[in-house]
């Protein structure tokens, strides 16, 4: 039987290699539009999504959405086709990297726009009595958007089943969080009377435990929860727009979520997982490259 940790490692490793492959394909001119990778933050998506039911629960993501999408849907072919402008893509090859919509997964590249929508979906699910939780992934940069606080206010007042996951990777594009946000991120959720938790970890098992507690509380009470995860992206904001000190990035690599999880597996199991992911990724790229391009709009 495959252990939960092995499953987590496989998902995180595949997300990492998928994102690294996207950057390579972008350099070859094979992607349509831009892309914002999730490299370094994989433990957040995998740890939180582990508790969600894709057939019932709803996930909203942002411009850095690939990790969330893969963790929730496991649809690598549809995602790759989408960013390559191919017809079998998630949205027919016309939504691009930031605008994905499949089943109960949605993303949007407009900063902060997803927060009120996710809150509204939580209201809809509450009224329908489905027991579903609406989970929204937002970054530290979204803490500067007014709709975020309007959403927190409504979620608290109306007791809505929504999980706000703030991934603080310490940079809003190239602006350090210290230059953009005063006070505490966690206090922003608490100010609205929302139960909160905060973790400074890249350990997928610790994140799984914290997310499990948060989602259990939401399902028990029907009320919102505010989870702050301090993380770090190793990649640039987008492709090559990186003004950070390289020494800072290397220091943070000591907390690489893959390194932490991988060290708990036997070397042979880790190698087996990585080889399987590489085969799957190569097959996915080959299939996406062979897929037909998205049809042009009718005149």
C-alpha positions as CSV (number, residue, x, y, z in Angstrom):
1,X,0.0,0.0,0.0
2,X,1.3,3.5,-0.9
3,X,1.7,5.7,2.1
4,X,0.1,9.1,2.4
5,X,3.5,10.7,2.5
6,X,4.5,8.9,-0.7
7,X,1.3,10.2,-2.4
8,X,2.1,13.7,-1.2
9,X,5.6,13.6,-2.5
10,X,4.5,12.3,-5.8
11,X,2.0,15.2,-6.2
12,X,4.5,17.8,-5.1
13,X,7.2,16.4,-7.3
14,X,5.0,16.3,-10.3
15,X,3.8,19.9,-9.7
16,X,7.4,21.0,-9.4
17,X,8.5,19.3,-12.6
18,X,5.4,20.4,-14.5
19,X,6.2,24.1,-13.6
20,X,9.9,23.7,-14.5
21,X,8.8,22.3,-17.8
22,X,6.5,25.2,-18.4
23,X,9.4,27.6,-18.0
24,X,11.4,25.6,-20.5
25,X,8.5,25.5,-23.0
26,X,8.0,29.2,-22.6
27,X,11.7,29.8,-23.5
28,X,11.1,27.7,-26.6
29,X,8.1,29.9,-27.6
30,X,5.6,27.1,-27.2
31,X,3.3,28.7,-24.6
32,X,0.6,31.2,-25.4
33,X,0.6,34.2,-23.0
34,X,2.3,34.5,-19.7
35,X,2.8,32.0,-16.8
36,X,3.4,32.3,-13.1
37,X,4.8,29.2,-11.5
38,X,4.2,27.7,-8.1
39,X,7.8,26.4,-7.5
40,X,8.5,26.2,-3.8
41,X,4.9,26.4,-2.6
42,X,3.8,22.9,-3.5
43,X,3.2,21.8,0.1
44,X,0.4,24.3,0.6
45,X,-1.7,23.1,-2.3
46,X,-1.2,19.4,-1.6
47,X,-1.7,19.7,2.1
48,X,-4.9,21.7,1.9
49,X,-6.5,19.9,-1.1
50,X,-5.9,16.5,0.6
51,X,-9.0,17.2,2.7
52,X,-11.3,18.4,-0.2
53,X,-13.8,16.5,-2.2
54,X,-13.6,17.5,-5.9
55,X,-17.1,16.3,-6.4
56,X,-18.5,18.6,-3.7
57,X,-16.1,21.2,-2.5
58,X,-15.1,24.3,-4.6
59,X,-11.6,25.8,-5.0
60,X,-10.8,29.3,-6.2
61,X,-7.3,30.2,-7.2
62,X,-5.3,33.2,-8.5
63,X,-2.7,34.0,-11.2
64,X,-0.4,31.4,-9.6
65,X,-2.9,28.6,-10.0
66,X,-1.2,25.6,-11.5
67,X,-0.3,23.9,-8.3
68,X,-3.8,24.3,-6.9
69,X,-5.3,23.0,-10.2
70,X,-3.1,19.9,-10.4
71,X,-3.5,19.1,-6.7
72,X,-7.3,19.3,-7.1
73,X,-8.0,17.9,-10.5
74,X,-4.8,16.0,-11.5
75,X,-5.5,17.1,-15.1
76,X,-2.0,17.7,-16.4
77,X,-2.9,17.2,-20.1
78,X,-5.8,19.7,-20.0
79,X,-3.7,22.3,-18.2
80,X,-0.7,22.0,-20.5
81,X,-2.9,22.1,-23.6
82,X,-4.5,25.2,-22.2
83,X,-1.3,27.2,-21.7
84,X,-0.1,26.0,-25.1
85,X,-3.3,27.3,-26.8
86,X,-4.5,23.8,-27.8
87,X,-8.1,22.7,-28.4
88,X,-8.2,20.0,-25.7
89,X,-7.2,22.6,-23.1
90,X,-9.3,23.2,-19.9
91,X,-11.0,26.1,-21.6
92,X,-10.4,25.2,-25.2
93,X,-7.0,26.8,-25.2
94,X,-8.4,30.3,-24.9
95,X,-8.3,31.0,-21.2
96,X,-4.6,30.7,-20.8
97,X,-2.5,30.2,-17.7
98,X,-4.5,32.3,-15.3
99,X,-8.1,31.6,-16.2
100,X,-9.0,28.0,-15.6
101,X,-12.5,26.6,-15.1
102,X,-13.1,22.9,-14.7
103,X,-15.7,21.1,-12.5
104,X,-15.4,22.8,-9.1
105,X,-12.2,24.6,-9.8
106,X,-12.0,28.3,-10.9
107,X,-9.1,30.8,-11.2
108,X,-8.8,34.4,-12.2
109,X,-5.8,36.6,-12.8
110,X,-7.4,39.8,-11.4
111,X,-5.9,40.4,-8.0
112,X,-8.5,39.9,-5.3
113,X,-11.4,39.3,-7.7
114,X,-11.7,35.6,-6.6
115,X,-12.3,36.4,-2.9
116,X,-15.9,37.8,-3.2
117,X,-16.8,35.2,-5.7
118,X,-15.6,32.4,-3.5
119,X,-17.5,33.9,-0.6
120,X,-20.6,34.1,-2.8
121,X,-20.3,30.5,-3.7
122,X,-20.0,29.6,0.0
123,X,-23.4,31.4,0.5
124,X,-24.9,29.5,-2.4
125,X,-23.7,26.1,-1.1
126,X,-25.0,27.0,2.4
127,X,-28.4,27.8,1.0
128,X,-28.5,24.6,-1.1
129,X,-27.4,22.6,2.0
130,X,-24.7,20.6,0.2
131,X,-22.2,20.7,3.0
132,X,-19.6,21.9,0.6
133,X,-16.7,24.2,1.6
134,X,-15.5,27.0,-0.7
135,X,-11.7,27.3,-0.4
136,X,-9.9,30.3,-1.8
137,X,-6.2,30.6,-2.2
138,X,-4.9,34.2,-2.0
139,X,-1.5,35.8,-1.6
140,X,0.0,38.5,0.6
141,X,-0.5,41.0,-2.2
142,X,-4.2,40.4,-2.0
143,X,-4.2,41.8,1.5
144,X,-4.0,45.2,-0.1
145,X,-7.4,44.8,-1.9
146,X,-10.6,46.2,-0.4
147,X,-12.8,43.4,-1.6
148,X,-10.8,41.0,0.5
149,X,-12.0,42.8,3.7
150,X,-15.6,43.1,2.4
151,X,-15.6,39.4,1.8
152,X,-14.2,38.6,5.3
153,X,-16.9,40.8,6.8
154,X,-19.8,39.1,4.9
155,X,-18.4,35.6,5.5
156,X,-18.3,36.3,9.2
157,X,-21.6,38.1,9.5
158,X,-23.5,35.5,7.5
159,X,-21.5,32.5,8.9
160,X,-20.4,31.1,5.5
161,X,-18.4,27.9,5.0
162,X,-15.4,29.4,3.3
163,X,-11.7,28.7,4.0
164,X,-9.4,31.6,3.3
165,X,-5.9,30.3,2.7
166,X,-3.3,33.2,2.6
167,X,-0.1,32.0,1.0
168,X,2.4,34.6,2.2
169,X,5.4,34.0,-0.1
170,X,6.8,37.4,1.2
171,X,6.7,39.2,-2.2
172,X,4.0,40.8,-4.2
173,X,5.6,40.6,-7.6
174,X,8.9,42.2,-6.5
175,X,7.8,44.2,-3.4
176,X,8.8,42.7,-0.1
177,X,5.8,42.1,2.2
178,X,7.5,44.4,4.8
179,X,7.1,47.3,2.5
180,X,3.5,46.7,1.6
181,X,1.7,45.5,4.7
182,X,1.5,47.0,8.2
183,X,0.6,44.8,11.1
184,X,-0.2,41.1,11.1
185,X,-1.8,39.1,8.3
186,X,-3.4,36.8,10.8
187,X,-4.9,39.7,12.7
188,X,-6.7,40.7,9.6
189,X,-8.9,37.6,9.8
190,X,-9.3,37.8,13.5
191,X,-10.5,41.4,13.3
192,X,-13.7,40.1,11.7
193,X,-14.2,37.5,14.4
194,X,-13.0,34.6,12.2
195,X,-11.2,31.7,13.7
196,X,-7.5,31.8,12.5
197,X,-4.3,29.8,12.4
198,X,-0.8,30.6,11.2
199,X,2.0,28.3,10.2
200,X,5.6,29.1,9.2
201,X,6.4,25.8,7.6
202,X,7.0,24.0,4.3
203,X,6.3,20.6,5.8
204,X,3.4,19.1,3.9
205,X,2.4,16.9,6.8
206,X,2.2,19.9,9.2
207,X,0.1,21.8,6.6
208,X,-2.2,18.8,6.1
209,X,-2.8,18.7,9.9
210,X,-3.5,22.4,10.1
211,X,-5.8,22.4,7.0
212,X,-7.6,19.3,8.4
213,X,-8.4,21.1,11.6
214,X,-9.6,24.2,9.7
215,X,-11.9,22.2,7.4
216,X,-13.2,20.1,10.3
217,X,-14.1,23.3,12.1
218,X,-15.8,24.7,9.0
219,X,-17.8,21.6,8.4
220,X,-18.8,21.4,12.1
221,X,-19.8,25.0,12.6
222,X,-20.6,26.2,9.0
223,X,-18.5,29.3,9.7
224,X,-15.4,30.7,7.9
225,X,-11.8,30.0,8.8
226,X,-8.6,32.1,8.0
227,X,-5.4,30.0,7.5
228,X,-2.1,31.9,7.0
229,X,0.7,29.8,5.5
230,X,4.1,31.4,5.3
231,X,5.9,30.0,2.3
232,X,8.4,31.1,-0.4
233,X,8.6,30.8,-4.2
234,X,11.9,29.8,-5.7
235,X,11.0,31.0,-9.2
236,X,10.6,34.6,-10.4
237,X,7.2,36.3,-10.1
238,X,6.6,35.4,-13.7
239,X,9.4,34.2,-16.0
240,X,12.6,36.3,-15.5
241,X,11.5,39.3,-13.5
242,X,13.4,38.6,-10.2
243,X,15.1,41.3,-8.2
244,X,15.7,39.2,-5.1
245,X,19.1,38.5,-3.6
246,X,20.2,35.1,-5.0
247,X,21.7,34.3,-1.6
248,X,18.2,34.7,0.0
249,X,16.7,32.3,-2.4
250,X,19.4,29.7,-1.8
251,X,19.0,30.0,1.9
252,X,15.3,29.4,1.6
253,X,16.0,26.2,-0.5
254,X,17.0,24.6,2.8
255,X,13.3,24.5,3.5
256,X,12.3,23.0,0.1
257,X,9.1,21.1,0.7
258,X,10.3,18.3,-1.6
259,X,13.6,18.0,0.4
260,X,11.7,17.7,3.7
261,X,9.1,15.1,2.5
262,X,11.6,13.2,0.4
263,X,14.0,12.7,3.3
264,X,11.3,10.7,5.1
265,X,11.0,8.2,2.2
266,X,13.4,5.3,1.4
267,X,15.7,6.2,-1.4
268,X,14.3,3.5,-3.7
269,X,10.7,4.6,-3.2
270,X,11.7,8.2,-3.8
271,X,13.5,7.2,-7.1
272,X,10.5,5.1,-8.2
273,X,8.1,8.1,-7.6
274,X,10.4,10.5,-9.5
275,X,10.9,8.2,-12.5
276,X,7.1,7.6,-12.7
277,X,6.5,11.4,-12.7
278,X,9.1,12.0,-15.3
279,X,7.6,9.4,-17.6
280,X,4.1,10.8,-17.1
281,X,5.3,14.4,-17.8
282,X,7.2,13.4,-20.9
283,X,4.0,11.6,-22.2
284,X,1.9,14.6,-21.3
285,X,4.2,17.0,-23.2
286,X,4.3,14.8,-26.2
287,X,0.5,14.5,-26.3
288,X,0.0,18.2,-25.8
289,X,2.5,19.1,-28.6
290,X,0.6,16.8,-30.9
291,X,-2.8,18.2,-30.0
292,X,-4.6,20.5,-32.5
293,X,-4.5,24.2,-31.9
294,X,-7.5,26.1,-30.6
295,X,-9.9,27.0,-33.3
296,X,-10.0,30.8,-34.1
297,X,-13.1,32.7,-33.2
298,X,-15.8,32.7,-35.9
299,X,-16.0,36.0,-37.8
